[in-house]
Amino acid sequence: MGEDAVGRDGPQILLSAGCLFHLPLKLVARIGREAGFAGMELIMNSPKLDPQAGLAAINDILPIRSLHAPFRDWSAWGGHLNSWRATTALANSLPEADHIVMHPPGSRLANMIQNRWFEKAVDLPLLLDAKGRIRFSLENMPWAEGSPFGRDPLDKLMAQCRDKNVGLTFDVCHMGVSGRNVLEAIDKVPPELLCNVHFSDALGYTEHLAPGKGALPLDDFLERLGKRGYAGYITLELEPGAFPDDVDGTVELLTRLRGDMEARLTTGRSE
């Protein structure tokens, strides 16, 4: 991270490869390194991603510390379970990778039938043949307002994480577009369960905006993370439209965003 980086016992700020998915992955890595990020969260968008595809060289530029399992087109991998196994095998082969984030299988009937294995699984790391260093997490998705008499979706997700022996990735903008107070929501997540934060702004139903371009209290959110001593990953996850067309401008914007994030985390830790 940069000279003003949060200390080694603090969180590490990663750049999601999805921010700049329209660019070659090696260029994304170079941009992330120049902007001072601690590493990359690699999006698994093709079964062709493997160490022989040049990932070792990319890892040398910017360490691939986290992988995002596929969230669409699972048939390309031979099904949802196989896509997670492929992601795990890739993480096992990357020396700096120690985390995989996954979207919980959908609740539609067709998904439930296809993914009955997920409902029965009680130890996902064991099921997916993960090396001991790899930690998994389930990400909160946008939720519609449920019945006032039903169980809160965040409570249900956290219970599911415990049941599957995984952690939680807290997506701030997903929580925001669900109409939830992101500060109250993060306070509900126990420290031992939280291992990754997907960080971006939101306005109405528009997600993955650059911090400050939406309506979420992101400064307060980061200060709260710093105050509670959070030491996991914070992954900047923006839409490509948030960036200028030129590389220099992109590096400049990312450097400023990363520096602002670190400053807020440090403010929280000093309180």
Rosetta blueprint (number, residue, H / E / L):
1 M L
2 G L
3 E L
4 D L
5 A L
6 V L
7 G L
8 R L
9 D L
10 G L
11 P L
12 Q E
13 I E
14 L E
15 L E
16 S E
17 A H
18 G H
19 C H
20 L H
21 F L
22 H L
23 L L
24 P L
25 L H
26 K H
27 L H
28 V H
29 A H
30 R H
31 I H
32 G H
33 R H
34 E H
35 A L
36 G L
37 F L
38 A L
39 G E
40 M E
41 E E
42 L E
43 I E
44 M L
45 N L
46 S L
47 P L
48 K L
49 L L
50 D L
51 P H
52 Q H
53 A H
54 G L
55 L H
56 A H
57 A H
58 I H
59 N H
60 D H
61 I H
62 L L
63 P L
64 I E
65 R E
66 S E
67 L E
68 H E
69 A L
70 P L
71 F L
72 R L
73 D L
74 W H
75 S H
76 A H
77 W H
78 G L
79 G L
80 H H
81 L H
82 N H
83 S H
84 W H
85 R H
86 A H
87 T H
88 T H
89 A H
90 L H
91 A H
92 N H
93 S H
94 L L
95 P L
96 E L
97 A L
98 D L
99 H E
100 I E
101 V E
102 M E
103 H L
104 P L
105 P L
106 G L
107 S L
108 R L
109 L H
110 A H
111 N H
112 M H
113 I H
114 Q H
115 N L
116 R H
117 W H
118 F H
119 E H
120 K H
121 A L
122 V L
123 D L
124 L H
125 P H
126 L H
127 L H
128 L L
129 D L
130 A L
131 K L
132 G L
133 R L
134 I L
135 R E
136 F E
137 S E
138 L E
139 E E
140 N L
141 M L
142 P L
143 W L
144 A L
145 E L
146 G L
147 S L
148 P L
149 F L
150 G L
151 R L
152 D L
153 P H
154 L H
155 D H
156 K H
157 L H
158 M H
159 A H
160 Q H
161 C H
162 R H
163 D H
164 K H
165 N L
166 V L
167 G E
168 L E
169 T E
170 F E
171 D E
172 V H
173 C H
174 H H
175 M H
176 G H
177 V H
178 S L
179 G L
180 R L
181 N L
182 V H
183 L H
184 E H
185 A H
186 I H
187 D H
188 K H
189 V L
190 P L
191 P L
192 E L
193 L L
194 L E
195 C E
196 N E
197 V E
198 H E
199 F E
200 S L
201 D E
202 A E
203 L E
204 G L
205 Y L
206 T E
207 E E
208 H E
209 L E
210 A L
211 P L
212 G L
213 K L
214 G L
215 A L
216 L L
217 P L
218 L H
219 D H
220 D H
221 F H
222 L H
223 E H
224 R H
225 L H
226 G H
227 K H
228 R L
229 G L
230 Y L
231 A L
232 G L
233 Y E
234 I E
235 T E
236 L E
237 E L
238 L L
239 E L
240 P H
241 G H
242 A H
243 F L
244 P L
245 D L
246 D L
247 V H
248 D H
249 G H
250 T H
251 V H
252 E H
253 L H
254 L H
255 T H
256 R H
257 L H
258 R H
259 G H
260 D H
261 M H
262 E H
263 A H
264 R H
265 L H
266 T H
267 T H
268 G H
269 R H
270 S H
271 E L
